Amino acid sequence: MGAHYNFKCTCCDYSFSTSGPWEFYRNAKGKRKPFGHPVPVSKEAAQRGIYGLSADLYCPQCDRIFDVILVEFKRPSSESLAVWLGKCEPKEEYQQANAVNCPACKSTDLILEPSDERTLTCPRCRKGKITGIMDRIS
């Protein structure tokens, strides 16, 4: 189940949003497409199955949002519940601890959701702290 998160600086007006994880499939040409949640968005999506999960993640080093694959499976799943219960086997490259990284700087310090353990200084004003809330869930 994916969610949307809104983040804002406590000092200036800087804000950004993240979201995910979201199911995806690959079309006949191998292009990644949104699968849909809670049901497939198309007949093609339903036929091809869920290939993996992606998310819009924030990279504090780049100060940008990136659409990143979190996991891709060895075999597509026709069962959404199997995906969310962790019953689908990830491809080798997604079995490593630091498999998900920023496509620009390669940092593994990416943010999806707010964390109580982590305080992020605003990359714009360098005075405030970034706080976040879950905006909605699907």
TANORGI-V123826 format. One record per residue. N is the residue number from 1. RES is the residue in one letter. NEAR is the number of other ideal C-beta (glycine too) atoms within 8 Angstrom. D_LAST is the distance of its C-alpha to the last C-alpha in Angstrom with 1 decimal. Layout:
{{N RES NEAR D_LAST} {N RES NEAR D_LAST}}
This chain:
{{1 M 6 5.8} {2 G 11 5.6} {3 A 12 6.1} {4 H 11 8.7} {5 Y 14 12.0} {6 N 10 15.2} {7 F 13 18.6} {8 K 10 21.9} {9 C 13 25.6} {10 T 8 27.4} {11 C 8 30.5} {12 C 9 29.9} {13 D 5 27.3} {14 Y 12 25.8} {15 S 8 22.0} {16 F 8 19.4} {17 S 11 15.6} {18 T 15 13.9} {19 S 10 10.6} {20 G 13 9.6} {21 P 9 10.3} {22 W 12 9.8} {23 E 13 11.9} {24 F 14 15.0} {25 Y 14 18.2} {26 R 10 21.7} {27 N 9 23.8} {28 A 3 27.4} {29 K 4 28.5} {30 G 5 26.3} {31 K 6 24.1} {32 R 8 20.5} {33 K 10 18.1} {34 P 8 14.3} {35 F 13 13.6} {36 G 10 10.5} {37 H 10 7.3} {38 P 5 7.5} {39 V 5 11.1} {40 P 8 13.6} {41 V 7 14.2} {42 S 7 17.9} {43 K 6 20.7} {44 E 9 21.6} {45 A 13 18.2} {46 A 8 18.6} {47 Q 6 22.2} {48 R 10 21.8} {49 G 9 19.1} {50 I 14 16.8} {51 Y 12 19.1} {52 G 12 17.1} {53 L 12 14.4} {54 S 12 14.7} {55 A 14 13.6} {56 D 10 15.0} {57 L 14 17.3} {58 Y 11 20.0} {59 C 16 23.5} {60 P 10 25.7} {61 Q 8 28.8} {62 C 10 28.1} {63 D 7 26.2} {64 R 7 23.9} {65 I 10 20.3} {66 F 12 20.3} {67 D 6 18.1} {68 V 12 19.0} {69 I 11 18.8} {70 L 11 17.9} {71 V 9 19.2} {72 E 8 20.8} {73 F 14 22.0} {74 K 6 25.6} {75 R 6 24.6} {76 P 10 21.5} {77 S 12 19.6} {78 S 5 19.1} {79 E 6 17.1} {80 S 10 13.4} {81 L 6 14.2} {82 A 9 17.2} {83 V 13 15.3} {84 W 7 13.1} {85 L 6 16.3} {86 G 4 18.3} {87 K 6 20.6} {88 C 11 20.9} {89 E 5 23.9} {90 P 10 23.4} {91 K 8 26.0} {92 E 5 28.9} {93 E 6 28.0} {94 Y 13 24.6} {95 Q 7 26.4} {96 Q 6 28.0} {97 A 3 27.0} {98 N 6 26.8} {99 A 9 25.5} {100 V 10 22.9} {101 N 9 24.8} {102 C 14 25.1} {103 P 5 26.4} {104 A 8 28.8} {105 C 7 30.4} {106 K 6 29.3} {107 S 11 28.2} {108 T 8 25.9} {109 D 7 25.0} {110 L 13 21.6} {111 I 12 19.0} {112 L 10 15.2} {113 E 9 14.6} {114 P 9 17.2} {115 S 6 19.9} {116 D 4 22.5} {117 E 3 25.0} {118 R 5 25.1} {119 T 4 26.6} {120 L 8 26.4} {121 T 9 29.2} {122 C 15 28.4} {123 P 7 29.5} {124 R 8 30.8} {125 C 9 32.9} {126 R 6 33.4} {127 K 7 33.8} {128 G 11 30.4} {129 K 10 27.7} {130 I 12 24.1} {131 T 8 21.7} {132 G 10 17.9} {133 I 7 15.1} {134 M 10 11.3} {135 D 8 10.5} {136 R 6 6.9} {137 I 7 3.8} {138 S 7 0.0}}
